[in-house]
Every structure is written in C-alpha cells, then in structure tokens.
Amino acid sequence: MDTNQKIPFLKRMVMSIKDLDKYNKIIAEKITRGILYLFLLMIIFSIILSAALTYKTSLLIKDACIYIKNETPYFKIDEHGLYVEGDNELIIDDLNSILLKIIIDDNAENADKYKEMVNNYNGSSILALKNNIILFTNGRELSISYEQFMRENNIESISKDNLLKLFDDNKVNIYSGIYISMYGVVYVMYTLSTFIDALVLSLLALIVGKMLRIRLSYTQDLNIAISALTLPIILNLIYTCANILWNFQMPYFQIMYTIISYIYIIAAILIMRSEMIKQKQMIKATIEIRNLEKQQEENKDKENEGDKEENNEGKKQDDGILDKAKDKVKGKVSDKEKGLKPEANIEGGK
C-alpha cells in the first residue's frame, strides 16, 4: 500500500461516513495524517459547541441583569465587605431553568449557616457572605475574598448600578472572553476523550481483523477507528448543542454513540475482507486464463510444426515419384538409343 497517499480533509470526512468500501484508501494513509484529521475534526467540533455555550451563557447573563435590575435590593461591595439593603438574606433559585442557587447574606461571616442547604441542592451554588464569596460545585468548594478579587482586578467597589453598567459597556469583551475560555476547555476535554475512544476502538478493529484473518498493522487499525468515529462525533455535536440550547434529551445516547462506531469498524473490515477475496479470485482467474492461453499457443505451435513435417514428407514423396518418373523416362530414352545404333551400322555397311 502507498503510505504517502493524502486524502483531503472534507473528502475523508465524506468517505468515513458513507463510503465504507473506500476504507482501504484511508488505511493507506500515514497514521500522522489520521491523527491530524482527528484534531481538525475536533477543532470544528469545539468551534461550534463553544459558540452554542457562549450563546446560552449570554442569555443567562441577560436574564441575570434583568433579575438584578428588577428583583434584587441595592447592594455594594467595597473594602468593608458586602452591604445589602434590608435585613433578610436573598435567595435565587434555578434561574432560567439552570440548576444554580445564589444566596446573598451580608450578616453571615461564614458558610456554616447554609452548609446543609447547599449540600442538599442538586446543582451548583454561589454563596455571597459578608467578607467573601464561595462557589460550591461537584462537591468542591472555592472561596475568594472581596478584597483579593478587587485588588487582582483593580476595582475599587462594585454596586448594583455599576455592575449593570459594567455588563452593558463590556458585552463584546465579556462574551469574547467567555468564548475563548469555553473553546479551550471544550477542545482539550473532548479531544482527549475522543482520542481515548479511538484507542479503545482500534483494539476492537485489531481483534476483528485477527478473527477474519486480515493482516492489518496497529496504525491501520487506529486509522480505521478514527474514521469510524466521524459520524458519532457529528451526532454528538448535534445532540449536545440541542441539549444546551433547547434542553433536548435522548436516553441512551452514549450507548448509541458507541454502537454506531462499532458497526462502522466491523462493516469496514468485512468489506475489506470481501474485497481481498475478490482480488484473490481475480488473480487466480487471471493466472488460469494466462495458463490456458499459453497452453493454446503451445498447441498451436505443435500443430504448425506437425503441418510442416507433413508438408516435408509429402514433398519428399512427390520428389521421389518425380525422380522415379525421370528415371523411367531416361530408361526409355536409353533403350531407344540402343535400338537405333545397329540400324545405323547396317546402313553404313551398305
């Protein structure tokens, strides 16, 4: 196989999805080309998914700004800590169907008062206390003081009014920063997980190839696995975006994702085996045809040699008959000459 063969990215994507009979061309590529194809595919995946995440985040920020403007009391954060008008804590639950709880209490010095509430909540929680803000997510706790936050970001104070103005004046920068952050996280996370999936699938390709007695190197098996993941990656992108934007959910999608890649690998190797059998049969038939043609040529040569020998024998027989006829004629002429000689002598005597 020609390992220097290069298939353009879009052509390989189409071949990987609908042309299983052309996987023999895909495995002819170097494995570095296959890995580069996977990285390019994940770049496109990350660009689209990050855009969906950023759009969803922008909606949340917009709703949060509207909620802060219309529903929350006046608040301010400065070197003295958090100040909120009123005596009661402020609790915000499930903003825009997102599992997020926000608790604001400028009278509490620590989180002990709200620990049970936060631990029993299914989503993430943000707890704004007198001197610091705490984020609870996935069983982890992250805390930062207002003083540290404002010093690191060169901010003197944050209030309800200037917070709303800050979001309104810096929308482009905020969304650009969110998109870049989302893209970095999505690309690294999904590329690593997809490459691990490809390694696992390459083992399946290796096992199936051994069972069907097809000689493939491991790099060829990995090339098959990477191409077999093309359609599942695209379907995963569509499903994830639908889930983010419209909260669409499909039970057992991950199982379907895996089954599709398995089917592609098994079908591709079976097709390659079928093609190999056809090639062997064609080679065998070609050899038989050549042998038959050679045998026919040899028989024809023998026939030509036989015809030549028969012609030579016939010619010899004809020559023999002709020689005999000549000899017979010569004999008759001699007899005549002998019969004429005595008469000549008698006449001479007279």
C-alpha positions as CSV (number, residue, x, y, z in Angstrom):
1,M,0.0,0.0,0.0
2,D,1.1,3.5,-0.7
3,T,1.5,5.2,2.7
4,N,2.3,8.5,1.0
5,Q,-1.3,8.9,-0.2
6,K,-3.0,12.0,1.0
7,I,-6.8,12.4,1.2
8,P,-8.2,16.0,1.6
9,F,-10.0,16.6,4.9
10,L,-13.5,17.1,3.5
11,K,-13.1,14.1,1.2
12,R,-12.0,11.9,4.1
13,M,-14.9,13.1,6.2
14,V,-17.4,12.1,3.4
15,M,-15.6,8.8,2.8
16,S,-15.6,8.0,6.5
17,I,-19.3,8.4,6.8
18,K,-20.8,6.9,3.6
19,D,-18.0,5.1,1.6
20,L,-17.1,2.1,3.7
21,D,-15.8,0.4,0.6
22,K,-13.1,3.0,0.4
23,Y,-11.6,2.5,3.9
24,N,-8.8,0.6,2.2
25,K,-7.7,4.0,0.8
26,I,-8.0,5.5,4.3
27,I,-5.7,2.9,5.9
28,A,-3.2,3.6,3.2
29,E,-2.5,7.0,4.7
30,K,0.1,7.5,7.4
31,I,-1.2,7.5,11.0
32,T,0.1,11.1,11.4
33,R,-2.5,12.1,8.7
34,G,-5.2,10.2,10.6
35,I,-4.3,12.0,13.9
36,L,-4.2,15.3,12.1
37,Y,-7.7,14.6,10.7
38,L,-9.0,13.9,14.2
39,F,-7.5,17.1,15.6
40,L,-9.1,19.2,12.7
41,L,-12.4,17.5,13.3
42,M,-12.3,18.4,17.0
43,I,-11.4,22.0,16.1
44,I,-14.6,22.3,14.1
45,F,-16.5,20.5,16.9
46,S,-15.1,22.8,19.5
47,I,-15.8,26.0,17.5
48,I,-19.5,25.1,17.1
49,L,-20.0,23.8,20.6
50,S,-18.3,26.8,22.2
51,A,-20.5,29.1,20.2
52,A,-23.6,27.3,21.5
53,L,-22.3,27.5,25.1
54,T,-21.4,31.2,24.7
55,Y,-24.9,32.0,23.3
56,K,-26.5,30.1,26.2
57,T,-24.3,32.0,28.7
58,S,-25.2,35.3,27.1
59,L,-28.9,34.5,27.7
60,L,-28.2,33.7,31.3
61,I,-26.2,37.0,31.8
62,K,-29.0,38.9,30.1
63,D,-31.6,37.3,32.4
64,A,-29.4,37.8,35.4
65,C,-29.1,41.5,34.6
66,I,-32.8,41.8,34.3
67,Y,-33.3,40.0,37.6
68,I,-30.7,42.1,39.3
69,K,-32.3,45.3,38.0
70,N,-35.9,44.5,38.8
71,E,-35.8,42.0,41.7
72,T,-32.8,42.5,43.9
73,P,-32.3,45.3,46.5
74,Y,-29.5,47.7,46.3
75,F,-26.1,46.1,47.2
76,K,-22.5,47.3,47.3
77,I,-19.1,45.6,47.8
78,D,-16.0,47.7,48.9
79,E,-13.1,47.4,51.3
80,H,-15.5,46.9,54.1
81,G,-17.2,43.9,52.5
82,L,-20.7,43.3,51.3
83,Y,-23.7,45.5,52.1
84,V,-27.3,44.7,51.1
85,E,-30.4,46.8,51.9
86,G,-32.8,45.0,54.1
87,D,-32.3,42.6,57.0
88,N,-33.1,39.3,55.3
89,E,-30.9,37.1,53.1
90,L,-31.6,37.0,49.3
91,I,-32.0,33.5,47.7
92,I,-32.3,33.0,43.9
93,D,-33.2,29.5,42.7
94,D,-33.0,27.8,39.2
95,L,-32.5,31.0,37.1
96,N,-33.7,30.2,33.5
97,S,-34.0,26.5,34.3
98,I,-30.4,26.3,35.2
99,L,-29.6,24.4,38.4
100,L,-28.0,27.3,40.2
101,K,-28.7,28.7,43.7
102,I,-27.5,32.1,44.6
103,I,-27.6,33.1,48.3
104,I,-26.7,36.7,49.4
105,D,-26.4,37.5,53.1
106,D,-24.3,40.4,54.4
107,N,-24.8,39.4,58.0
108,A,-23.2,36.0,57.9
109,E,-19.4,35.7,58.5
110,N,-19.1,32.0,57.4
111,A,-20.9,29.4,55.4
112,D,-21.9,27.1,58.3
113,K,-25.4,28.5,58.4
114,Y,-26.1,27.5,54.8
115,K,-24.0,24.3,54.5
116,E,-27.0,21.9,54.8
117,M,-28.9,23.9,52.2
118,V,-26.0,23.8,49.8
119,N,-25.2,20.2,50.3
120,N,-28.8,19.1,49.7
121,Y,-29.0,21.1,46.4
122,N,-28.6,19.1,43.2
123,G,-26.9,21.9,41.2
124,S,-24.2,24.5,41.8
125,S,-24.4,27.2,44.5
126,I,-22.9,30.7,44.9
127,L,-22.8,32.0,48.5
128,A,-22.1,35.7,48.9
129,L,-21.3,36.5,52.5
130,K,-20.0,39.5,54.4
131,N,-16.3,39.2,53.5
132,N,-16.1,36.6,50.8
133,I,-17.9,34.7,48.0
134,I,-17.9,30.9,47.9
135,L,-18.7,28.6,44.9
136,F,-20.0,25.1,45.5
137,T,-19.9,22.7,42.5
138,N,-19.5,19.0,42.1
139,G,-18.7,18.5,45.8
140,R,-15.9,21.1,45.7
141,E,-15.7,24.4,47.5
142,L,-13.9,27.5,46.1
143,S,-13.6,30.7,48.1
144,I,-12.2,34.2,47.4
145,S,-12.4,37.3,49.4
146,Y,-13.8,40.5,48.0
147,E,-10.6,42.4,48.9
148,Q,-8.5,39.9,46.9
149,F,-10.9,39.9,43.9
150,M,-11.0,43.7,43.7
151,R,-7.2,44.0,44.1
152,E,-6.5,41.5,41.4
153,N,-9.0,43.2,39.0
154,N,-8.1,46.8,40.0
155,I,-11.7,47.5,41.1
156,E,-12.5,50.0,44.0
157,S,-16.1,49.0,44.5
158,I,-19.0,47.0,43.0
159,S,-22.6,48.1,43.4
160,K,-25.9,47.2,41.8
161,D,-25.7,50.2,39.4
162,N,-22.1,49.9,38.2
163,L,-22.4,46.1,37.9
164,L,-25.2,46.6,35.4
165,K,-23.3,49.3,33.7
166,L,-20.2,47.1,33.6
167,F,-22.1,44.3,31.7
168,D,-23.8,46.8,29.4
169,D,-20.5,48.5,28.4
170,N,-18.3,45.4,28.0
171,K,-20.6,42.9,26.3
172,V,-18.2,42.2,23.5
173,N,-15.2,41.7,25.7
174,I,-17.2,39.6,28.2
175,Y,-18.6,37.3,25.5
176,S,-15.2,37.1,23.7
177,G,-13.5,36.1,27.0
178,I,-16.3,33.5,27.7
179,Y,-15.9,32.1,24.1
180,I,-12.2,31.7,24.3
181,S,-12.4,30.1,27.8
182,M,-15.1,27.8,26.6
183,Y,-13.2,26.8,23.5
184,G,-10.0,26.0,25.4
185,V,-11.9,23.8,27.9
186,V,-14.1,22.1,25.2
187,Y,-11.2,21.4,22.8
188,V,-8.9,19.8,25.4
189,M,-11.6,17.8,27.2
190,Y,-13.4,16.5,24.0
191,T,-10.1,15.8,22.1
192,L,-8.7,13.8,24.9
193,S,-11.9,11.8,25.4
194,T,-12.3,11.2,21.7
195,F,-8.7,10.1,21.3
196,I,-9.1,7.6,24.1
197,D,-12.3,6.3,22.3
198,A,-10.2,5.9,19.2
199,L,-7.6,3.8,21.1
200,V,-10.2,1.6,22.5
201,L,-11.9,1.1,19.1
202,S,-8.5,0.3,17.5
203,L,-8.3,-2.7,19.8
204,L,-11.7,-3.8,18.6
205,A,-10.5,-3.4,15.0
206,L,-7.4,-5.4,15.8
207,I,-9.5,-8.3,17.3
208,V,-12.0,-8.3,14.4
209,G,-9.1,-8.3,11.9
210,K,-7.4,-11.3,13.6
211,M,-10.7,-13.2,13.7
212,L,-11.3,-12.6,10.0
213,R,-7.6,-13.3,9.2
214,I,-6.9,-9.9,7.7
215,R,-3.4,-8.7,8.1
216,L,-3.6,-5.1,9.3
217,S,-1.0,-3.2,11.3
218,Y,-2.0,-1.4,14.5
219,T,-1.6,2.0,12.9
220,Q,-4.1,0.9,10.2
221,D,-6.5,-0.3,12.9
222,L,-6.1,3.1,14.6
223,N,-6.8,4.9,11.2
224,I,-10.0,2.8,10.9
225,A,-11.1,3.7,14.4
226,I,-10.6,7.4,13.9
227,S,-12.6,7.4,10.7
228,A,-15.3,5.2,12.3
229,L,-15.8,8.0,15.0
230,T,-16.6,10.6,12.4
231,L,-20.4,10.1,12.3
232,P,-20.7,9.6,16.1
233,I,-18.7,12.9,16.7
234,I,-21.1,14.8,14.4
235,L,-24.1,13.3,16.0
236,N,-22.7,14.1,19.4
237,L,-22.2,17.7,18.4
238,I,-25.8,18.0,17.2
239,Y,-27.2,16.4,20.3
240,T,-25.0,18.4,22.7
241,C,-26.0,21.7,21.0
242,A,-29.7,20.7,21.1
243,N,-29.3,19.9,24.8
244,I,-27.7,23.2,25.6
245,L,-30.0,25.4,23.5
246,W,-33.4,23.7,23.9
247,N,-32.8,21.2,26.8
248,F,-33.3,18.3,24.4
249,Q,-32.5,14.9,25.9
250,M,-32.2,11.5,24.4
251,P,-32.0,8.4,26.7
252,Y,-29.1,6.1,26.0
253,F,-27.4,8.4,23.5
254,Q,-24.0,7.4,24.7
255,I,-24.8,3.8,24.0
256,M,-25.9,4.7,20.5
257,Y,-22.7,6.7,20.0
258,T,-20.7,3.6,20.9
259,I,-22.8,1.1,18.9
260,I,-22.5,3.2,15.7
261,S,-18.7,3.3,15.9
262,Y,-18.6,-0.5,16.5
263,I,-20.9,-1.1,13.4
264,Y,-18.6,1.1,11.3
265,I,-15.5,-0.8,12.3
266,I,-17.0,-4.3,11.8
267,A,-18.6,-3.3,8.5
268,A,-15.5,-1.7,7.1
269,I,-13.3,-4.7,7.9
270,L,-15.9,-7.1,6.5
271,I,-16.0,-5.1,3.3
272,M,-12.2,-5.1,3.1
273,R,-12.2,-8.9,3.6
274,S,-14.7,-9.3,0.8
275,E,-12.6,-7.1,-1.5
276,M,-9.5,-9.1,-0.6
277,I,-11.3,-12.3,-1.5
278,K,-12.5,-10.8,-4.8
279,Q,-8.9,-9.7,-5.6
280,K,-7.6,-13.2,-4.9
281,Q,-10.3,-14.7,-7.1
282,M,-9.5,-12.3,-9.9
283,I,-5.7,-13.0,-9.6
284,K,-6.4,-16.8,-9.7
285,A,-8.7,-16.4,-12.7
286,T,-6.2,-14.2,-14.4
287,I,-3.4,-16.8,-13.8
288,E,-5.7,-19.6,-15.1
289,I,-6.6,-17.6,-18.2
290,R,-2.9,-16.9,-18.9
291,N,-2.0,-20.6,-18.4
292,L,-4.8,-21.5,-20.8
293,E,-3.7,-19.0,-23.4
294,K,-0.1,-20.3,-23.1
295,Q,-1.3,-23.9,-23.5
296,Q,-3.3,-22.9,-26.6
297,E,-0.2,-21.2,-28.0
298,E,1.9,-24.3,-27.4
299,N,-0.7,-26.5,-29.0
300,K,-0.9,-24.2,-32.0
301,D,2.9,-24.2,-32.3
302,K,2.9,-28.0,-32.2
303,E,0.2,-28.1,-34.8
304,N,2.2,-25.8,-37.0
305,E,5.3,-28.0,-36.6
306,G,3.2,-31.1,-37.4
307,D,1.9,-29.4,-40.6
308,K,5.5,-28.6,-41.6
309,E,6.6,-32.2,-41.1
310,E,3.7,-33.5,-43.1
311,N,4.4,-31.0,-45.8
312,N,8.1,-32.0,-45.8
313,E,7.2,-35.7,-46.0
314,G,4.7,-35.0,-48.8
315,K,7.3,-33.0,-50.6
316,K,9.8,-35.9,-50.2
317,Q,7.2,-38.4,-51.6
318,D,6.5,-36.1,-54.5
319,D,10.2,-35.7,-55.2
320,G,10.6,-39.5,-55.1
321,I,7.8,-40.1,-57.5
322,L,9.2,-37.4,-59.8
323,D,12.7,-38.9,-59.6
324,K,11.3,-42.3,-60.5
325,A,9.4,-40.9,-63.4
326,K,12.5,-39.2,-64.6
327,D,14.5,-42.4,-64.3
328,K,11.8,-44.3,-66.2
329,V,11.8,-41.7,-69.0
330,K,15.6,-41.8,-69.1
331,G,15.5,-45.6,-69.3
332,K,13.1,-45.5,-72.2
333,V,15.3,-43.0,-74.0
334,S,18.3,-45.2,-73.5
335,D,16.5,-48.2,-74.9
336,K,15.6,-46.2,-78.0
337,E,19.1,-45.1,-78.4
338,K,20.3,-48.6,-78.2
339,G,17.8,-49.8,-80.7
340,L,18.8,-47.1,-83.2
341,K,22.6,-47.8,-83.2
342,P,22.6,-51.2,-85.1
343,E,20.5,-49.9,-87.9
344,A,22.9,-47.1,-88.4
345,N,25.8,-49.6,-88.7
346,I,23.9,-51.6,-91.3
347,E,23.3,-48.6,-93.4
348,G,26.9,-47.7,-93.1
349,G,27.9,-51.2,-94.4
350,K,25.9,-50.8,-97.5
